[in-house]
Amino acid sequence: MRIGVIEGDIQTSADAERIIHAGASAVQINTDGACHLDGNMIKALANKGFQVFTPCIVPTNDGGISLGQAVAAAAIARNGN
């Protein structure tokens, strides 16, 4: 199974490029001013053949964002960059 990241960004592809550079697959979606991916954006990817998995333990709201930030900070601290 190939696993990738759906990266939503207001204007740029900078985060998706970092993900790809780290060795993972990424699909960039520009959210055009919104700060999140909405259901229609995810559905469009599913219609293009992507199998989309949604979280069932970690919340999709600010709690999930906080967890992601904590994981990223721990990885940066561990790797020194």
N, CA, C and O atoms as CSV, one atom per row, in Angstrom:
chain,resi,resn,atom,element,x,y,z
A,1,MET,N,N,0.833,-1.164,0.000
A,1,MET,CA,C,0.000,0.000,0.000
A,1,MET,C,C,0.889,1.242,0.000
A,1,MET,O,O,1.802,1.358,0.817
A,2,ARG,N,N,0.623,2.148,-0.900
A,2,ARG,CA,C,1.318,3.435,-0.900
A,2,ARG,C,C,0.547,4.408,-0.030
A,2,ARG,O,O,-0.676,4.504,-0.128
A,3,ILE,N,N,1.248,5.116,0.803
A,3,ILE,CA,C,0.626,6.098,1.680
A,3,ILE,C,C,1.191,7.463,1.327
A,3,ILE,O,O,2.391,7.610,1.094
A,4,GLY,N,N,0.335,8.438,1.292
A,4,GLY,CA,C,0.765,9.792,0.985
A,4,GLY,C,C,0.034,10.792,1.859
A,4,GLY,O,O,-0.763,10.430,2.724
A,5,VAL,N,N,0.322,12.033,1.615
A,5,VAL,CA,C,-0.225,13.123,2.400
A,5,VAL,C,C,-1.027,14.040,1.483
A,5,VAL,O,O,-0.574,14.400,0.397
A,6,ILE,N,N,-2.223,14.413,1.931
A,6,ILE,CA,C,-2.975,15.462,1.263
A,6,ILE,C,C,-2.616,16.745,1.981
A,6,ILE,O,O,-2.977,16.933,3.143
A,7,GLU,N,N,-1.918,17.615,1.307
A,7,GLU,CA,C,-1.421,18.840,1.924
A,7,GLU,C,C,-2.258,20.013,1.451
A,7,GLU,O,O,-2.278,20.338,0.264
A,8,GLY,N,N,-2.944,20.640,2.385
A,8,GLY,CA,C,-3.734,21.826,2.066
A,8,GLY,C,C,-2.979,23.073,2.472
A,8,GLY,O,O,-2.454,23.150,3.583
A,9,ASP,N,N,-2.923,24.028,1.603
A,9,ASP,CA,C,-2.216,25.265,1.889
A,9,ASP,C,C,-2.984,26.410,1.256
A,9,ASP,O,O,-3.640,26.234,0.230
A,10,ILE,N,N,-2.905,27.565,1.858
A,10,ILE,CA,C,-3.645,28.717,1.349
A,10,ILE,C,C,-3.155,29.125,-0.032
A,10,ILE,O,O,-3.972,29.404,-0.909
A,11,GLN,N,N,-1.834,29.168,-0.251
A,11,GLN,CA,C,-1.324,29.643,-1.538
A,11,GLN,C,C,-0.164,28.862,-2.120
A,11,GLN,O,O,-0.016,28.806,-3.340
A,12,THR,N,N,0.657,28.261,-1.290
A,12,THR,CA,C,1.905,27.703,-1.801
A,12,THR,C,C,1.938,26.188,-1.723
A,12,THR,O,O,1.048,25.562,-1.147
A,13,SER,N,N,2.957,25.619,-2.298
A,13,SER,CA,C,3.185,24.173,-2.208
A,13,SER,C,C,4.413,23.863,-1.357
A,13,SER,O,O,4.964,22.766,-1.446
A,14,ALA,N,N,4.848,24.818,-0.533
A,14,ALA,CA,C,6.084,24.660,0.243
A,14,ALA,C,C,6.047,23.434,1.159
A,14,ALA,O,O,7.020,22.682,1.218
A,15,ASP,N,N,4.941,23.224,1.872
A,15,ASP,CA,C,4.866,22.077,2.781
A,15,ASP,C,C,4.854,20.769,2.006
A,15,ASP,O,O,5.521,19.812,2.399
A,16,ALA,N,N,4.107,20.713,0.912
A,16,ALA,CA,C,4.081,19.493,0.092
A,16,ALA,C,C,5.470,19.190,-0.454
A,16,ALA,O,O,5.875,18.028,-0.505
A,17,GLU,N,N,6.197,20.213,-0.859
A,17,GLU,CA,C,7.555,20.014,-1.369
A,17,GLU,C,C,8.460,19.448,-0.288
A,17,GLU,O,O,9.300,18.593,-0.570
A,18,ARG,N,N,8.300,19.917,0.958
A,18,ARG,CA,C,9.102,19.377,2.073
A,18,ARG,C,C,8.756,17.911,2.322
A,18,ARG,O,O,9.639,17.096,2.589
A,19,ILE,N,N,7.479,17.584,2.233
A,19,ILE,CA,C,7.040,16.202,2.446
A,19,ILE,C,C,7.638,15.295,1.371
A,19,ILE,O,O,8.150,14.217,1.675
A,20,ILE,N,N,7.572,15.732,0.125
A,20,ILE,CA,C,8.127,14.957,-0.986
A,20,ILE,C,C,9.635,14.814,-0.830
A,20,ILE,O,O,10.186,13.736,-1.052
A,21,HIS,N,N,10.302,15.898,-0.450
A,21,HIS,CA,C,11.762,15.869,-0.242
A,21,HIS,C,C,12.135,14.870,0.860
A,21,HIS,O,O,13.207,14.267,0.817
A,22,ALA,N,N,11.249,14.699,1.843
A,22,ALA,CA,C,11.509,13.754,2.936
A,22,ALA,C,C,11.254,12.308,2.509
A,22,ALA,O,O,11.553,11.382,3.263
A,23,GLY,N,N,10.703,12.104,1.303
A,23,GLY,CA,C,10.547,10.762,0.783
A,23,GLY,C,C,9.127,10.221,0.750
A,23,GLY,O,O,8.923,9.057,0.407
A,24,ALA,N,N,8.153,11.034,1.096
A,24,ALA,CA,C,6.757,10.582,1.065
A,24,ALA,C,C,6.048,11.172,-0.147
A,24,ALA,O,O,6.494,12.165,-0.723
A,25,SER,N,N,4.950,10.551,-0.519
A,25,SER,CA,C,4.122,11.101,-1.588
A,25,SER,C,C,3.239,12.197,-1.010
A,25,SER,O,O,2.828,12.122,0.149
A,26,ALA,N,N,2.947,13.210,-1.810
A,26,ALA,CA,C,2.070,14.291,-1.364
A,26,ALA,C,C,1.258,14.800,-2.539
A,26,ALA,O,O,1.749,14.880,-3.665
A,27,VAL,N,N,0.014,15.143,-2.264
A,27,VAL,CA,C,-0.858,15.793,-3.223
A,27,VAL,C,C,-1.152,17.179,-2.671
A,27,VAL,O,O,-1.620,17.310,-1.540
A,28,GLN,N,N,-0.884,18.202,-3.449
A,28,GLN,CA,C,-1.089,19.572,-3.012
A,28,GLN,C,C,-2.478,20.051,-3.404
A,28,GLN,O,O,-2.893,19.910,-4.555
A,29,ILE,N,N,-3.189,20.613,-2.443
A,29,ILE,CA,C,-4.456,21.289,-2.711
A,29,ILE,C,C,-4.327,22.710,-2.180
A,29,ILE,O,O,-4.102,22.914,-0.987
A,30,ASN,N,N,-4.470,23.689,-3.062
A,30,ASN,CA,C,-4.481,25.074,-2.607
A,30,ASN,C,C,-5.901,25.426,-2.187
A,30,ASN,O,O,-6.847,25.272,-2.959
A,31,THR,N,N,-6.036,25.904,-0.949
A,31,THR,CA,C,-7.350,26.157,-0.372
A,31,THR,C,C,-7.855,27.567,-0.648
A,31,THR,O,O,-8.950,27.923,-0.213
A,32,ASP,N,N,-7.084,28.370,-1.358
A,32,ASP,CA,C,-7.507,29.706,-1.803
A,32,ASP,C,C,-8.095,30.558,-0.687
A,32,ASP,O,O,-9.202,31.080,-0.814
A,33,GLY,N,N,-7.365,30.694,0.382
A,33,GLY,CA,C,-7.769,31.593,1.449
A,33,GLY,C,C,-8.370,30.896,2.655
A,33,GLY,O,O,-8.390,31.471,3.743
A,34,ALA,N,N,-8.852,29.694,2.497
A,34,ALA,CA,C,-9.368,28.951,3.646
A,34,ALA,C,C,-8.204,28.296,4.365
A,34,ALA,O,O,-7.143,28.093,3.774
A,35,CYS,N,N,-8.388,27.968,5.613
A,35,CYS,CA,C,-7.276,27.385,6.381
A,35,CYS,C,C,-7.442,25.893,6.587
A,35,CYS,O,O,-6.763,25.312,7.433
A,36,HIS,N,N,-8.324,25.261,5.838
A,36,HIS,CA,C,-8.534,23.832,6.031
A,36,HIS,C,C,-9.006,23.187,4.733
A,36,HIS,O,O,-9.452,23.864,3.807
A,37,LEU,N,N,-8.898,21.884,4.691
A,37,LEU,CA,C,-9.470,21.114,3.589
A,37,LEU,C,C,-10.925,20.832,3.932
A,37,LEU,O,O,-11.233,20.450,5.060
A,38,ASP,N,N,-11.809,21.015,2.982
A,38,ASP,CA,C,-13.202,20.701,3.268
A,38,ASP,C,C,-13.601,19.377,2.612
A,38,ASP,O,O,-12.830,18.791,1.852
A,39,GLY,N,N,-14.791,18.928,2.911
A,39,GLY,CA,C,-15.263,17.638,2.410
A,39,GLY,C,C,-15.263,17.542,0.900
A,39,GLY,O,O,-14.965,16.480,0.354
A,40,ASN,N,N,-15.590,18.627,0.209
A,40,ASN,CA,C,-15.616,18.601,-1.254
A,40,ASN,C,C,-14.217,18.398,-1.838
A,40,ASN,O,O,-14.064,17.719,-2.852
A,41,MET,N,N,-13.200,18.981,-1.207
A,41,MET,CA,C,-11.827,18.806,-1.673
A,41,MET,C,C,-11.400,17.342,-1.527
A,41,MET,O,O,-10.783,16.772,-2.427
A,42,ILE,N,N,-11.735,16.749,-0.388
A,42,ILE,CA,C,-11.384,15.352,-0.147
A,42,ILE,C,C,-12.165,14.443,-1.095
A,42,ILE,O,O,-11.612,13.483,-1.632
A,43,LYS,N,N,-13.437,14.742,-1.300
A,43,LYS,CA,C,-14.262,13.939,-2.201
A,43,LYS,C,C,-13.703,13.985,-3.627
A,43,LYS,O,O,-13.719,12.975,-4.330
A,44,ALA,N,N,-13.211,15.147,-4.052
A,44,ALA,CA,C,-12.625,15.266,-5.390
A,44,ALA,C,C,-11.422,14.346,-5.543
A,44,ALA,O,O,-11.233,13.741,-6.598
A,45,LEU,N,N,-10.611,14.235,-4.500
A,45,LEU,CA,C,-9.468,13.310,-4.548
A,45,LEU,C,C,-9.947,11.871,-4.608
A,45,LEU,O,O,-9.390,11.066,-5.355
A,46,ALA,N,N,-10.964,11.538,-3.839
A,46,ALA,CA,C,-11.505,10.181,-3.872
A,46,ALA,C,C,-12.040,9.856,-5.264
A,46,ALA,O,O,-11.895,8.731,-5.742
A,47,ASN,N,N,-12.651,10.833,-5.906
A,47,ASN,CA,C,-13.176,10.629,-7.261
A,47,ASN,C,C,-12.061,10.453,-8.283
A,47,ASN,O,O,-12.300,9.929,-9.371
A,48,LYS,N,N,-10.843,10.884,-7.949
A,48,LYS,CA,C,-9.688,10.702,-8.837
A,48,LYS,C,C,-8.979,9.380,-8.570
A,48,LYS,O,O,-7.936,9.100,-9.161
A,49,GLY,N,N,-9.547,8.565,-7.676
A,49,GLY,CA,C,-8.968,7.245,-7.436
A,49,GLY,C,C,-8.175,7.111,-6.149
A,49,GLY,O,O,-7.664,6.030,-5.855
A,50,PHE,N,N,-8.062,8.168,-5.385
A,50,PHE,CA,C,-7.357,8.083,-4.109
A,50,PHE,C,C,-8.255,7.417,-3.086
A,50,PHE,O,O,-9.447,7.717,-3.012
A,51,GLN,N,N,-7.692,6.516,-2.295
A,51,GLN,CA,C,-8.427,5.945,-1.182
A,51,GLN,C,C,-8.124,6.817,0.029
A,51,GLN,O,O,-6.984,6.876,0.489
A,52,VAL,N,N,-9.126,7.479,0.533
A,52,VAL,CA,C,-8.948,8.446,1.608
A,52,VAL,C,C,-9.290,7.795,2.938
A,52,VAL,O,O,-10.371,7.234,3.111
A,53,PHE,N,N,-8.365,7.877,3.864
A,53,PHE,CA,C,-8.585,7.383,5.217
A,53,PHE,C,C,-8.761,8.577,6.131
A,53,PHE,O,O,-8.006,9.545,6.044
A,54,THR,N,N,-9.740,8.518,6.997
A,54,THR,CA,C,-9.965,9.612,7.933
A,54,THR,C,C,-9.665,9.137,9.343
A,54,THR,O,O,-9.807,7.953,9.645
A,55,PRO,N,N,-9.253,10.047,10.201
A,55,PRO,CA,C,-8.899,9.659,11.564
A,55,PRO,C,C,-10.119,9.187,12.351
A,55,PRO,O,O,-11.223,9.703,12.177
A,56,CYS,N,N,-9.905,8.208,13.211
A,56,CYS,CA,C,-11.001,7.739,14.063
A,56,CYS,C,C,-10.642,7.836,15.545
A,56,CYS,O,O,-11.515,7.672,16.398
A,57,ILE,N,N,-9.381,8.099,15.863
A,57,ILE,CA,C,-8.977,8.230,17.257
A,57,ILE,C,C,-8.603,9.683,17.555
A,57,ILE,O,O,-9.033,10.244,18.563
A,58,VAL,N,N,-7.819,10.277,16.693
A,58,VAL,CA,C,-7.388,11.663,16.866
A,58,VAL,C,C,-8.465,12.571,16.283
A,58,VAL,O,O,-8.913,12.331,15.161
A,59,PRO,N,N,-8.891,13.593,16.997
A,59,PRO,CA,C,-9.928,14.474,16.470
A,59,PRO,C,C,-9.432,15.257,15.252
A,59,PRO,O,O,-8.237,15.520,15.112
A,60,THR,N,N,-10.360,15.620,14.385
A,60,THR,CA,C,-9.999,16.361,13.178
A,60,THR,C,C,-10.001,17.861,13.410
A,60,THR,O,O,-9.749,18.623,12.477
A,61,ASN,N,N,-10.271,18.297,14.606
A,61,ASN,CA,C,-10.320,19.729,14.895
A,61,ASN,C,C,-8.995,20.179,15.517
A,61,ASN,O,O,-7.945,19.603,15.232
A,62,ASP,N,N,-9.047,21.203,16.359
A,62,ASP,CA,C,-7.828,21.760,16.949
A,62,ASP,C,C,-7.033,20.743,17.764
A,62,ASP,O,O,-5.811,20.852,17.866
A,63,GLY,N,N,-7.716,19.754,18.345
A,63,GLY,CA,C,-6.998,18.721,19.097
A,63,GLY,C,C,-6.055,17.929,18.211
A,63,GLY,O,O,-4.942,17.606,18.626
A,64,GLY,N,N,-6.479,17.612,17.002
A,64,GLY,CA,C,-5.622,16.903,16.053
A,64,GLY,C,C,-4.478,17.770,15.573
A,64,GLY,O,O,-3.357,17.296,15.389
A,65,ILE,N,N,-4.770,19.046,15.373
A,65,ILE,CA,C,-3.709,19.973,14.959
A,65,ILE,C,C,-2.656,20.064,16.050
A,65,ILE,O,O,-1.458,20.037,15.767
A,66,SER,N,N,-3.103,20.173,17.301
A,66,SER,CA,C,-2.157,20.250,18.423
A,66,SER,C,C,-1.296,19.000,18.505
A,66,SER,O,O,-0.093,19.086,18.751
A,67,LEU,N,N,-1.902,17.848,18.302
A,67,LEU,CA,C,-1.127,16.605,18.317
A,67,LEU,C,C,-0.092,16.615,17.197
A,67,LEU,O,O,1.059,16.239,17.415
A,68,GLY,N,N,-0.490,17.037,16.012
A,68,GLY,CA,C,0.447,17.113,14.888
A,68,GLY,C,C,1.599,18.061,15.170
A,68,GLY,O,O,2.745,17.770,14.828
A,69,GLN,N,N,1.298,19.188,15.790
A,69,GLN,CA,C,2.352,20.142,16.130
A,69,GLN,C,C,3.311,19.549,17.158
A,69,GLN,O,O,4.520,19.766,17.079
A,70,ALA,N,N,2.773,18.801,18.123
A,70,ALA,CA,C,3.632,18.167,19.132
A,70,ALA,C,C,4.529,17.107,18.504
A,70,ALA,O,O,5.708,17.007,18.842
A,71,VAL,N,N,3.973,16.317,17.589
A,71,VAL,CA,C,4.771,15.291,16.906
A,71,VAL,C,C,5.863,15.943,16.064
A,71,VAL,O,O,7.006,15.486,16.067
A,72,ALA,N,N,5.514,17.014,15.340
A,72,ALA,CA,C,6.511,17.705,14.520
A,72,ALA,C,C,7.615,18.301,15.386
A,72,ALA,O,O,8.794,18.210,15.041
A,73,ALA,N,N,7.242,18.905,16.500
A,73,ALA,CA,C,8.247,19.499,17.396
A,73,ALA,C,C,9.171,18.429,17.966
A,73,ALA,O,O,10.377,18.645,18.084
A,74,ALA,N,N,8.608,17.280,18.318
A,74,ALA,CA,C,9.445,16.185,18.838
A,74,ALA,C,C,10.409,15.675,17.779
A,74,ALA,O,O,11.561,15.366,18.082
A,75,ALA,N,N,9.939,15.586,16.527
A,75,ALA,CA,C,10.810,15.118,15.441
A,75,ALA,C,C,11.922,16.119,15.184
A,75,ALA,O,O,13.068,15.730,14.958
A,76,ILE,N,N,11.598,17.396,15.215
A,76,ILE,CA,C,12.617,18.424,14.998
A,76,ILE,C,C,13.635,18.392,16.120
A,76,ILE,O,O,14.838,18.480,15.875
A,77,ALA,N,N,13.157,18.268,17.353
A,77,ALA,CA,C,14.075,18.216,18.506
A,77,ALA,C,C,14.975,16.990,18.426
A,77,ALA,O,O,16.163,17.069,18.738
A,78,ARG,N,N,14.420,15.866,18.012
A,78,ARG,CA,C,15.196,14.620,17.922
A,78,ARG,C,C,16.239,14.702,16.803
A,78,ARG,O,O,17.371,14.247,16.966
A,79,ASN,N,N,15.847,15.286,15.667
A,79,ASN,CA,C,16.726,15.314,14.505
A,79,ASN,C,C,17.600,16.559,14.437
A,79,ASN,O,O,18.526,16.626,13.629
A,80,GLY,N,N,17.313,17.531,15.270
A,80,GLY,CA,C,18.134,18.733,15.306
A,80,GLY,C,C,17.962,19.670,14.138
A,80,GLY,O,O,18.849,20.482,13.876
A,81,ASN,N,N,16.843,19.590,13.416
A,81,ASN,CA,C,16.606,20.550,12.325
A,81,ASN,C,C,15.140,20.845,12.171
A,81,ASN,O,O,14.756,21.630,11.304
